[in-house]
Amino acid sequence: HRTRSLFMLTHIFNSAVCARCRLCCNFRPASVWETPFLEDSLCEQLSRRGIPLCTRPNGSRSFCLSFRTDAAEETADCPLLDPTSGCTLPRAERPFECRVWPLRLMQDESGALCIGCYTACPALNDAETLKRLTAYACGELLPELLDYARRFPQSIRALHPAYTLLWKQMPCHPGH
């Protein structure tokens, strides 16, 4: 089971679709908030490789983006993305958020922990895939997601309208 969790969603998605798409590895100025939270050990490794890092308002760290303007609009690729071979990090060393995307740990306006899903992800190309992803996220993967949220609360994002709510933590009511 531990080996499977290192690879997260590879048993659900078609890897060829992911390899062609790379939507999760390309950012626009409006989606900078989507860059992944980086744990300290990965920050150290990336700094040694010369990858520029940024500190966010909540104190968490991510990589800095270098925007370029093309004919359509301003975009930036993840600095770990090789255009021909994909992510330059071994799968087991990639940021947690990258390994679980299009899932995202989120918090609604009441402060409840949620699992959101970016359902516009091209890998979610049919209802059956979304059903399998939802079952996995709300079942077998849920303890790992909750543990990560507990250990790294700075990785939790505000619930965003582009994400579909898959799971919401129910409040505890003492005495019930």
WOSUL-V83399 format. One record per pair of residues at least 12 apart in sequence whose ideal C-beta (glycine too) atoms are under 10 Angstrom apart, sorted by the first residue. I is the first residue (numbers start at 0). GAP is how many residues later the second one is. D is the distance in Angstrom with one decimal. If there is no record, write none. Layout:
i & gap & d
I & GAP & D
I & GAP & D
This chain:
i & gap & d
0 & 139 & 8.3
0 & 143 & 9.6
1 & 142 & 9.9
2 & 89 & 8.8
3 & 136 & 8.6
3 & 137 & 9.5
4 & 87 & 9.7
4 & 91 & 10.0
4 & 94 & 8.6
4 & 95 & 9.9
4 & 135 & 9.0
4 & 136 & 7.7
4 & 138 & 9.8
4 & 139 & 5.6
5 & 84 & 9.4
5 & 85 & 6.7
5 & 86 & 4.3
5 & 87 & 9.1
5 & 88 & 9.2
5 & 93 & 7.6
6 & 84 & 5.7
6 & 85 & 7.6
6 & 87 & 9.7
6 & 92 & 7.3
7 & 83 & 8.6
7 & 86 & 9.1
7 & 88 & 8.4
7 & 90 & 8.9
7 & 91 & 4.1
7 & 92 & 5.3
7 & 93 & 8.9
7 & 95 & 8.7
7 & 128 & 9.2
7 & 133 & 7.4
7 & 136 & 8.7
8 & 90 & 7.2
8 & 91 & 6.6
8 & 92 & 8.0
8 & 93 & 8.5
8 & 94 & 7.7
8 & 114 & 8.4
8 & 123 & 9.7
8 & 124 & 7.1
8 & 127 & 7.6
8 & 128 & 8.9
8 & 132 & 8.4
9 & 81 & 7.8
9 & 89 & 8.9
10 & 121 & 8.9
10 & 125 & 8.3
11 & 111 & 8.2
11 & 112 & 9.3
11 & 117 & 6.6
11 & 118 & 9.6
11 & 120 & 5.3
11 & 121 & 5.3
11 & 123 & 9.5
11 & 124 & 6.2
11 & 125 & 9.4
11 & 129 & 10.0
12 & 89 & 9.1
12 & 108 & 8.6
12 & 109 & 9.7
12 & 110 & 4.3
12 & 111 & 8.2
12 & 112 & 9.4
12 & 116 & 7.2
12 & 119 & 9.4
12 & 120 & 8.1
13 & 108 & 9.7
13 & 109 & 6.5
13 & 111 & 8.0
13 & 115 & 8.3
14 & 71 & 9.7
14 & 108 & 9.0
15 & 107 & 9.8
16 & 104 & 9.3
16 & 105 & 6.0
16 & 106 & 5.0
16 & 107 & 9.5
16 & 108 & 6.9
16 & 112 & 9.7
17 & 68 & 8.4
17 & 83 & 9.6
17 & 103 & 8.9
17 & 104 & 8.4
17 & 105 & 5.5
18 & 66 & 9.1
18 & 67 & 6.1
19 & 102 & 8.3
19 & 103 & 9.9
20 & 100 & 7.9
20 & 101 & 4.8
20 & 102 & 6.9
21 & 55 & 7.9
21 & 56 & 8.5
21 & 59 & 6.7
21 & 61 & 8.7
21 & 64 & 7.4
21 & 65 & 9.2
21 & 100 & 9.8
22 & 78 & 9.1
22 & 79 & 8.7
22 & 95 & 8.5
22 & 97 & 8.1
22 & 98 & 6.5
22 & 99 & 6.4
22 & 100 & 8.8
23 & 12 & 9.2
23 & 54 & 8.3
23 & 57 & 9.8
23 & 63 & 9.9
23 & 73 & 9.1
23 & 74 & 6.9
23 & 77 & 4.6
23 & 78 & 7.1
23 & 94 & 8.2
23 & 97 & 7.3
23 & 98 & 9.9
23 & 99 & 9.1
24 & 51 & 9.8
24 & 52 & 6.1
24 & 53 & 4.3
24 & 54 & 9.8
24 & 55 & 7.9
24 & 56 & 4.6
24 & 58 & 9.9
24 & 61 & 8.0
24 & 62 & 7.2
24 & 73 & 8.1
24 & 76 & 9.3
25 & 39 & 9.8
25 & 49 & 5.8
25 & 50 & 7.3
25 & 51 & 5.5
25 & 52 & 7.4
25 & 55 & 7.9
26 & 38 & 5.7
26 & 40 & 8.2
26 & 47 & 9.6
26 & 48 & 6.8
26 & 49 & 4.9
26 & 50 & 7.7
26 & 51 & 7.4
27 & 37 & 9.6
27 & 39 & 8.3
27 & 45 & 6.5
27 & 46 & 6.5
27 & 47 & 5.8
27 & 48 & 7.7
28 & 36 & 8.8
28 & 38 & 6.8
28 & 44 & 8.9
28 & 45 & 5.9
28 & 46 & 8.9
28 & 47 & 8.4
29 & 43 & 9.9
29 & 44 & 9.7
30 & 34 & 9.7
30 & 44 & 9.5
30 & 45 & 9.3
30 & 129 & 9.9
30 & 131 & 9.0
31 & 22 & 9.1
31 & 24 & 9.4
31 & 30 & 8.7
31 & 32 & 9.7
31 & 33 & 6.5
31 & 35 & 9.2
31 & 44 & 8.3
32 & 23 & 8.6
32 & 29 & 9.5
32 & 124 & 6.8
32 & 125 & 8.6
32 & 127 & 8.0
33 & 28 & 9.4
33 & 63 & 8.7
33 & 67 & 8.8
33 & 70 & 8.3
33 & 84 & 8.8
33 & 123 & 8.2
33 & 126 & 8.9
33 & 128 & 9.4
34 & 19 & 8.1
34 & 21 & 8.7
34 & 25 & 10.0
34 & 26 & 9.8
34 & 27 & 4.2
34 & 28 & 6.3
34 & 29 & 8.7
34 & 30 & 6.8
34 & 41 & 9.1
34 & 43 & 7.7
34 & 44 & 9.8
34 & 60 & 9.2
34 & 62 & 8.7
34 & 63 & 9.9
35 & 24 & 9.7
35 & 25 & 9.9
35 & 26 & 6.1
35 & 27 & 8.0
35 & 42 & 8.4
35 & 44 & 9.6
35 & 58 & 8.4
35 & 59 & 3.9
35 & 60 & 7.6
35 & 61 & 3.9
35 & 62 & 5.4
35 & 63 & 9.4
35 & 64 & 9.8
35 & 65 & 8.2
35 & 68 & 9.9
35 & 119 & 8.1
36 & 19 & 8.3
36 & 21 & 9.3
36 & 23 & 5.0
36 & 24 & 7.4
36 & 25 & 6.4
36 & 58 & 6.8
36 & 59 & 7.6
36 & 60 & 5.9
36 & 68 & 9.1
36 & 111 & 9.6
36 & 115 & 6.5
36 & 116 & 9.9
36 & 117 & 6.1
36 & 118 & 3.9
36 & 119 & 8.8
36 & 120 & 8.9
37 & 13 & 9.5
37 & 15 & 7.1
37 & 16 & 9.7
37 & 22 & 7.7
37 & 23 & 5.0
37 & 24 & 5.6
37 & 25 & 7.0
37 & 57 & 5.7
37 & 58 & 9.4
37 & 59 & 9.0
37 & 60 & 10.0
37 & 114 & 10.0
37 & 117 & 9.4
38 & 21 & 9.6
38 & 22 & 8.7
38 & 56 & 7.5
38 & 57 & 7.6
38 & 109 & 9.8
38 & 112 & 9.1
38 & 113 & 6.9
38 & 116 & 8.8
39 & 21 & 7.9
40 & 52 & 9.1
41 & 19 & 8.9
41 & 21 & 9.7
41 & 38 & 10.0
41 & 47 & 8.3
41 & 51 & 7.0
41 & 52 & 8.5
41 & 53 & 6.4
41 & 54 & 9.4
42 & 12 & 9.9
42 & 17 & 9.9
42 & 18 & 5.2
42 & 19 & 9.1
42 & 20 & 9.1
44 & 44 & 8.5
44 & 48 & 7.5
45 & 15 & 9.2
45 & 16 & 9.9
45 & 17 & 6.7
45 & 33 & 8.2
45 & 34 & 7.8
45 & 43 & 8.9
45 & 49 & 9.9
46 & 14 & 9.8
48 & 30 & 9.2
48 & 31 & 8.9
48 & 39 & 8.6
48 & 40 & 9.7
49 & 29 & 9.4
50 & 12 & 5.6
50 & 13 & 8.2
50 & 27 & 9.7
50 & 28 & 5.1
50 & 29 & 7.1
50 & 37 & 9.6
51 & 12 & 4.1
51 & 13 & 9.0
51 & 14 & 8.2
51 & 27 & 7.3
52 & 26 & 9.6
55 & 98 & 8.0
57 & 95 & 9.0
57 & 96 & 5.3
57 & 97 & 9.7
57 & 98 & 9.4
57 & 99 & 9.8
58 & 95 & 6.4
59 & 92 & 8.1
59 & 93 & 9.4
59 & 94 & 3.9
59 & 95 & 7.0
59 & 96 & 9.9
60 & 93 & 8.9
61 & 16 & 9.9
61 & 33 & 8.5
61 & 35 & 9.4
62 & 13 & 9.8
62 & 15 & 6.9
62 & 16 & 5.1
62 & 17 & 7.2
62 & 32 & 9.2
63 & 12 & 9.0
63 & 15 & 7.5
64 & 12 & 8.2
64 & 13 & 8.0
64 & 14 & 7.4
65 & 13 & 7.3
77 & 17 & 9.7
77 & 20 & 8.3
79 & 13 & 9.9
79 & 14 & 8.0
79 & 15 & 8.9
79 & 18 & 8.6
94 & 60 & 8.9
95 & 48 & 8.9
95 & 49 & 9.1
95 & 52 & 5.7
95 & 55 & 9.8
95 & 56 & 7.7
95 & 59 & 7.1
96 & 51 & 9.1
96 & 55 & 9.7
96 & 58 & 6.5
96 & 60 & 9.2
99 & 15 & 9.1
99 & 17 & 10.0
99 & 37 & 8.1
99 & 41 & 7.5
99 & 44 & 8.7
99 & 45 & 7.2
99 & 48 & 8.5
100 & 16 & 9.5
100 & 17 & 7.3
100 & 20 & 7.5
100 & 22 & 9.4
101 & 14 & 8.7
101 & 15 & 5.5
101 & 16 & 3.9
101 & 17 & 7.3
101 & 18 & 8.2
101 & 19 & 3.9
101 & 20 & 9.6
101 & 21 & 7.3
101 & 22 & 6.6
101 & 28 & 9.7
101 & 31 & 7.9
101 & 35 & 9.9
101 & 61 & 8.4
101 & 62 & 9.4
102 & 12 & 5.9
102 & 13 & 7.2
102 & 14 & 5.7
102 & 15 & 8.1
102 & 18 & 9.7
102 & 30 & 7.5
102 & 31 & 9.5
102 & 33 & 9.2
102 & 34 & 5.4
102 & 38 & 7.9
102 & 42 & 7.4
102 & 60 & 9.1
102 & 63 & 7.4
102 & 64 & 9.5
103 & 12 & 4.7
103 & 13 & 7.4
103 & 14 & 7.0
103 & 41 & 9.8
103 & 51 & 9.1
103 & 52 & 8.7
103 & 53 & 6.0
103 & 55 & 9.1
103 & 56 & 8.0
103 & 58 & 9.8
103 & 59 & 6.1
103 & 62 & 9.8
104 & 40 & 6.3
104 & 41 & 8.9
104 & 43 & 6.9
104 & 44 & 5.0
104 & 47 & 8.6
104 & 48 & 9.0
104 & 50 & 5.8
104 & 51 & 4.7
104 & 52 & 7.0
105 & 43 & 9.6
105 & 50 & 6.5
105 & 51 & 5.2
105 & 52 & 6.7
105 & 53 & 4.5
105 & 54 & 7.1
105 & 57 & 6.5
105 & 59 & 8.0
105 & 60 & 9.9
105 & 61 & 9.9
105 & 62 & 9.4
106 & 42 & 9.0
106 & 46 & 9.1
106 & 49 & 5.2
106 & 50 & 7.3
106 & 51 & 6.1
106 & 52 & 6.4
106 & 61 & 9.9
106 & 62 & 9.4
107 & 50 & 8.2
107 & 51 & 4.6
107 & 57 & 7.8
107 & 60 & 6.9
107 & 61 & 9.5
108 & 49 & 8.2
108 & 50 & 7.2
109 & 49 & 9.8
109 & 58 & 9.3
109 & 61 & 8.2
110 & 58 & 9.6
110 & 60 & 9.2
111 & 47 & 9.0
111 & 56 & 5.5
111 & 57 & 5.2
111 & 58 & 8.0
111 & 59 & 6.8
112 & 32 & 9.0
112 & 33 & 7.5
112 & 36 & 5.8
112 & 37 & 9.3
112 & 40 & 9.3
112 & 43 & 6.9
112 & 54 & 8.7
112 & 55 & 7.5
112 & 56 & 4.3
113 & 35 & 9.9
113 & 42 & 8.9
113 & 43 & 9.7
113 & 44 & 9.9
113 & 45 & 5.8
113 & 49 & 8.6
113 & 51 & 5.6
113 & 52 & 7.9
113 & 53 & 6.5
113 & 54 & 4.8
113 & 55 & 7.1
114 & 19 & 9.0
114 & 22 & 5.6
114 & 23 & 7.1
114 & 26 & 8.9
114 & 27 & 7.7
114 & 30 & 6.2
114 & 31 & 9.3
114 & 34 & 9.3
114 & 48 & 9.1
114 & 49 & 9.8
114 & 50 & 7.6
114 & 51 & 4.8
114 & 52 & 4.2
114 & 53 & 7.9
114 & 54 & 9.0
115 & 21 & 9.9
115 & 41 & 8.1
115 & 42 & 9.9
115 & 43 & 6.2
115 & 44 & 7.0
115 & 45 & 9.9
115 & 46 & 8.5
115 & 47 & 3.2
115 & 48 & 6.6
115 & 49 & 5.9
115 & 50 & 6.8
115 & 51 & 8.8
115 & 52 & 9.7
116 & 13 & 7.6
116 & 16 & 6.9
116 & 17 & 7.3
116 & 20 & 7.3
116 & 46 & 6.1
116 & 47 & 5.0
116 & 48 & 8.0
116 & 49 & 5.0
116 & 50 & 9.3
117 & 42 & 8.8
117 & 44 & 6.3
117 & 45 & 5.6
117 & 46 & 7.8
118 & 14 & 9.4
118 & 43 & 8.7
118 & 44 & 7.8
118 & 45 & 4.8
118 & 47 & 9.4
119 & 42 & 7.1
119 & 43 & 9.5
119 & 44 & 9.4
120 & 12 & 9.3
123 & 40 & 9.7
129 & 34 & 8.7
129 & 36 & 9.2
132 & 33 & 8.1
133 & 30 & 9.2
133 & 32 & 5.3
133 & 33 & 8.2
134 & 31 & 9.8
136 & 29 & 5.6
136 & 30 & 6.6
137 & 28 & 6.2
137 & 29 & 4.8
138 & 28 & 9.8
141 & 24 & 10.0
141 & 25 & 7.0
144 & 22 & 8.5
145 & 21 & 9.7
145 & 23 & 8.0
148 & 20 & 9.1
